[in-house]
């Protein structure tokens, strides 16, 4: 594509609404969210508990449907896709990093990393996979299964798996939530370098001001609405913003 949005935007939401229940029990988890995620940028999503952070990420990633509005990955509107095409788009264009690692226990580290491509019947770009493994510090652990790896090493495998297919965008849900601060910061540093060196696009839900400070910008949700945004965040700046939001 040659039009400008396709070169600058990895994903966007327009009027995104997600409503659970009806009448007196209606809950607006997302309430008319407009947001864009630029290519080659690291965005953190923050807000008080129940603000809609994870709902927004799951809807952006095509894991959940909107009640109203639209989500685009690149220039593709997710609502226009069949279930099969949506599955293919998630597999080929979207990476995921979960707090719980989500590794297959019977597979080695390298088999977990290449699993999405194996399922797609695609031959991994070995040079790229090797570069990711080297950068994340797993070169001597590729034959080990998850139960032979530390929590930090397992999350490195999960991050590498998300990067291995060179997706349009990576969504990370509290990726350092199960890690000690030193290991968590190492993972965040690698995610930061994936943006700076590989041009990757990452969107991360977090409650941690230090984790958020690794991002280019932080967007803040309250009651399903984006209420503010912080560019070039610092831990103190994020903490001050969160206090003002009442978390």
Buried (B, 14 or more C-beta within 10 A) or exposed (E): EEEEEBEEBBBBBBEBBBBEEEEEEEBBBBBBBEBBBBBBBBBBBBBBEBBBBBBBBBBBBBBBEBEEBBBBBBEBEBEEBEEEEBEEBBBBBBBBBBBEBEBEEEBBBBBBBBBBBEEEEEEBBEEBBBBBBEBBBBEEBBEBBBEEBEBBBBBBBBBBBBBBBBBBBBBBBBBBBBBEEEBBBBBBEBBBEBBEEBEBBBBBBBBBBBBBBBBBBBBBBBBBBBBBEBEEBEBEBBBEBBEEBEB
